[in-house]
Amino acid sequence: MDVGTGYGSKPSSYLASLAEVGRGTPMGELMRRYWHPVGLASHATATPREVRVLGEDLVLFRDKSGRPGLVGARCCHRGTTLYYGKVEERGIRCCYHGWLFDAEGHCLEQPCEPDGGRLRDRVRQPWYPVRELYGLIFAYMGPPAKKPVLPRYECLESLDPGEFIDSDDSSIGSGGPQIVPCNWLQHFENVVDPYHVVVLHGTHSGSQFSEMMARLPDEVHFERTPLGVRSWSKRRLPDGGTMRGSAEVAMPTLRVVPNPRAGVAGASLFGRVESIGWTLPIDDTHFRIYVAGRVREKGELRRMRSRQGGKLWEQLTPEEHRAFPGDFEAQTGQGAITFHSDEHLTETDRGVALVRQLLRQQLDRLAKGDDPVGVSFDEHAAPVVFSASRERQAAE
């Protein structure tokens, strides 16, 4: 008699409180207490740009006085999209009836109305505050009374001679295209899963990074940090030396991963984290990664994109994607939103468990009326420091 088949299995489900990011959802409200990158600074121009963030459709632009704006896509008059609007000195003008809105949603003109709109002061287009930093446009989409300061980060503030900050929107670290068609959490928690590096990147698909990364760690530790979760591992090398590496995630969506190729050459090289990625939830079933980092030449960040056999993701054939899967294939292979009810987490998944614990604790804080971790209202707050690094040490 056959036993243990899939027949009769209970319906699968996912952790909606952690995965869903729309307005009014627990995670959506938590996410809206933080600043999020919504584009490169170069994306804010006199040509309106469609962006989708946390399930909301928005339009990014820069008026001709140089001020960036982020407004709801649907014009509050008759609902057509402002993507087709015309950017002017004072704001963006709707293509349908010419209503003009500034970067804070104020209605400045209603040209078809008597006297240019006698009641225009009573109308306001939905809008969000934006700031420019590290070559990115950040937006705050939460309660105005709870708007925190935009954090700064030590690894992007402390530059060595010859370095400058560059930014990238190609979703470095996703292993795939700019927009990844699965839930943001499937990538976020993967950052502190060092064991997948050995199997997925080191053996199943060959050596995607370096030979030393393909060695099973001799030691692995997971720990909570003030802002998130960190994993670190140590590998003994054939020459008697050691390779130490760590990666961390931080609220709300930051991924802090040193270049996986750092420390490959030389007997004793230290690679402090040179970049930060923001795992931006576009909606419940899509995300993208914005990255800012220290570089010495333009385009250096994009060269960090993972390759298989010298090819980028988009250059691989369907057969190569199947034969040599990377992070994109493994994470989208879990489905648009993975079925958490079907998982069987083990000791090696402790980093994943800690990430979910972290998120639940922040949801609890928010439900009690407290501010989540990483939120500061001090304009003079010190830059945030991360300890993620990769180091190769020679044998003594």
N, C-alpha and C positions, 0 to 999 in steps of 0.2 A: 504494500500500500504506500502510495506517495504521501509524504508529510513535509511540512515546511514550505509549501508552495505559496505563491503570491495571492492565490484565491482566498477571499475573505479578509484581506488586509483592510484596516481601518482607513477612512479617507485621510489623505495627507493634508498638512496645513503648514503655514509659516508664522513666524513671530511678527505679527503685524505691528506691534508696539515699537519694534526696533527697525523694521524695514520700511514702513510707509512714511513719507515725508511731506505730504500735502498739508495745507492749512487745517488746523483743528485736530490733527492726529498728534499723539504724544511725541513721537520723534520729530514731526514737523514743527511743533511748537518749540521743542528743545533746539533744533537747528536754527530757528529764527531768533535765538538769543545771541548769535555770533555773527561776525562778518564773514562773507564768503566771496571768493573771486568769481566774477561773472564774465570776464573777458580780459584780453590784453589791453594795455593802455592805448595801443595803436588801433584797437577795434572801435574806440569811441571817436567817430568822425562825423562829418557833415552828411554822411550817408547812413540812414537808420539801419540798425542791425538787430535781427531777431535773436533773442536769447530765451532759453527756458531754464528756470532754476526752481528747485523744490516744487515742481509741478505747476509753476506759474509762467505764463507766456508774457514776456516783457520786450521792450524795445530800448536799445542802448544807442545813444547819440552824443555828439558834442556840438553845442551851439556855436555860432560863429564868433562869439566872444571868448571861446575856449573853455566853457564850463561843461563838464560831462553831465548827462542826465540818464536816468533809468525810470521808465514809466510803463504802466500797464499797456499791453498791446491794443486792447479794444478802446477806441475813443469813447469817452463818456457821453458823447452826444447821441450818436446813432449806432455805435458799435463796430465801425470798420476799423481795420488795423492801421496803426500809426506807422507801420513798416513802410507804407506808401506815402508817408508824410514828407514834407519839405522842411529841411532844417534852415533856420534863419538866425539872425543876430541874437534874438531874444529867446529862441526856443524852437519847437517843432510844430508845424502847421498841418492839420489834418487835410487829406486830399479831398474829402467828401464835401464839407461845407466851410472849410477854411478856419476852423477854430484853432487858435494859437495857444500853446501851453509852454510854460517855462520849465526848467529842469526840476522844479519842485511841484509841478502839476498845476500851478495857478493858471487860470484861463485869462489870457491877456486880451484876446480879441475874439469877437463873434461877428464877422463882417457882414453876414446876411441879416443880422438882427437890427432893429431900430437903435440908433445911436451906438452901433458897434457892440451891442449886447448890454442892456441895462442891468441884467441880473448875472452878468458873468462872474462877479465876485462870489456868488453863491455856488459856483461849480468848480470842482477840482478833480483833475485827472489823478488816478492812483499813481503814486510815485514812491521811490525808495532813495534814501541817502546813499551817496557813493563817495569813495575816496580813492586816490591813486597812490600806490606804494609798490615798490619792487617791480615796476613795469606792468603791474596788474591793476584792474579796476575791481575794487571790493564794494560790496553792497551789504547794507544791514536791512533785513526784511522783517524785523520783529517789532514789539511794542515800543513806541518812541520814548516812553519814560524809562525804558530799560536799556537804552542804547549804550553799549560799552565803548571804551576807546578801542581803536584798531591796534592790535598787538604788533610789536616789532620783535624780531628774532635775532639773537646774537650772531648766529652763523651767517646772516645776511647783512649784518651791521659791521662786523669786524672783517675788513678786507685787507689782504696782503698787497704789497706794491704790485701794480700791474693788473690787479683784478677789478672787475666791475660786475654789476648785477645784470643778468639777462633773464628773460622770462620765456615760457614756452607753453603752447596749448595743444601739443600733439599727444597728450596723455602718456607721457613717459612713465613707465612702470606698469602700464596696463597689459603690455605685450600685444596690443592690437591697435585698432583705429582710434581716431580722436574721440568718438562716442561709442561707449561700450554698452551693448544691449542686455544688461542685467542689473540687479539691485546693487547699490553702492556698498552694502555691508559685506557682500561676497568678496569684494576686493579689500576693503578696509581691514577685516580681520585676518586676511591672508598675509598681511605684512609681518605679523608676529607668529608666523608658522614656519620655523626654520627647516622643518623636516621635508616640506614640499620642495625645497631648493635641491636637496640631495636626489630625490626621486624624479621629480618632473624636469628640473633643469640640468641635473647631473648625470642621470642614467637613462631614463626612458627616452628622452629626446636628445641624448648625447650631451656633451659639455657645452651648455649655452653661455656660460660665463667664464669660468676658469677651472682647471683640473682640481684645484684645492677645494673649490666649492662643491665638488662631487663626492667628497669624502664625508662619511657619516660623522657627525660631531662626537667628540669624546665627552664633552660636557655641554649641557643646555640648561639654562635657567630662565624663568619667567618672573617678572616682578611688576608691581604697580609703581607708577611714578606720580608726581603731583598732578600731572595733566593727562596721564594715559597709562599705557602698558608698554613694557620693553621686554624684548627677548635678547639673550646673548648666548653665544656658543664659542667653544674652543675646539680646534682640530689640531692633532699632532701631524706634522708633515714628515715625509720620508727622510728629509735631511736632518731631522731631529729638532727642527724649529716648531713654532706654533703659529696658528692663524686664529686670531680673535675677531669676532664680528658681532655687532649688535644692530638692532633695528627697533624703532618704536613708532607707536601711533599716539596722537594727542588730540584732545577735543578741540574743535568738533570733528574734523575730518582729515587732520594732518597725517601724512605718511613721511617718516624720516628714515631714509634708507641710504647709507653711503653707497657710492658707485661700486657695484659688485666686482669691478675689475681693479679697484684700488688696491695697492699693496701686492700686486702680482709680481712685479719686478723688484729686485733689490732684496737685501737681506733683512733690513729693518725699516719698513716704510709705514708711516702712520697716516691714515686717511680720515680726518675728521669730516663730518658730514658737510657737503658742499652745496646741498640743495634741499628744498622742502617741496613736497607735493600736497596739493589740496584735492581730496577725492570728492568732487562736487556732485551731489545727487541732482540730476536733471529732473527726474521724477522717480516713481517707484521702480521702474524697470530700465533705467538708463543712468549712466554716470560718465563723467569725464574728469581728467586730472590736469590741473594747472600747476606749473612748476616755476619756481624762481630759484636762482642759484648764482654762486660766485663763478665767474669764468674769466679767461684771459683773451678769448676771441669769440666773435659772434658765431652762433651755431654750435658751440661746444656742448650745450645742454642736449640738443637734439641727437647728437652722436651717442648719447647714453641709451638710446632706444635699443631694446634687445634685438638680437639677430639670430637666425638659425642658418648655419652654413653660409654666413656672409650676407644673407637676404633679410630684408625687413619683412614684417608681417604681411603687408600688402603685396609683396613680391612672390610669396609662396603660392604654389599651386594647391588646389583642394586636396590632392593626394599628399602633399608635403605637410599641410595643416594636420591631416589625420595621423601621419606617421611621426611627426615631430611637434606635438602640442606644446604650447606654452601657457602662461597665465591666462591669456584671453580664452583659449579653448577650455582650460580646466574650469574657469569661473563661469563662463557663459554656458558651459556644459552642465552646470547645476540647475539651469533653467532661468527664466526671467527673474523669479524670486525662488530661491531654493526652499524645499520642503524641510524645515527644521525638525518637524515631527518624526521624520524618517532617519535622522542622524543617530550615530552611536559614537559620541565623543569619548576619547580615551586620554591617557596621561599625556601623550604627545600633543594633544589639542588644548593644553592648559592655557596657552596664550589666547586662543579663540574664546575659551570660557571666561578669561579675565576681561577681555574686551566687552563681551556681553554683560558681564557683571558691572563694569564701569558705566556702560550706557544706562542700564537699569537704575543704578544709583543716581545718575543725573536726572533721570525721569522722576524719581522719587523726590529729589531736591526741588525740582520745579513744581511738582504737585503740592509740596508743602509751602510754596511761596518763596523759597530760597533761590539764590542765583547759582547756576551751575559752575563747575570748576573752569578756570581759564578765563572767566569774565572779570574784567577790571574796569573801574570807572576813574582810575588815577591817570591823568595825562602824563605824569612823570614816572610811571611804572618802568622798571628796568626791563630790558629786552629779555624775552624768554630764552632759556638755555636748554639745548638738547645734548645728550651725551652719546648718541649713536655714532659709531665709528667702525673702521676696519683696520686691523693692524697685523702685520707679519713680523714675528720676532725670530731672530736667528738662534740656533742652539748655543747654549753657553759652553 
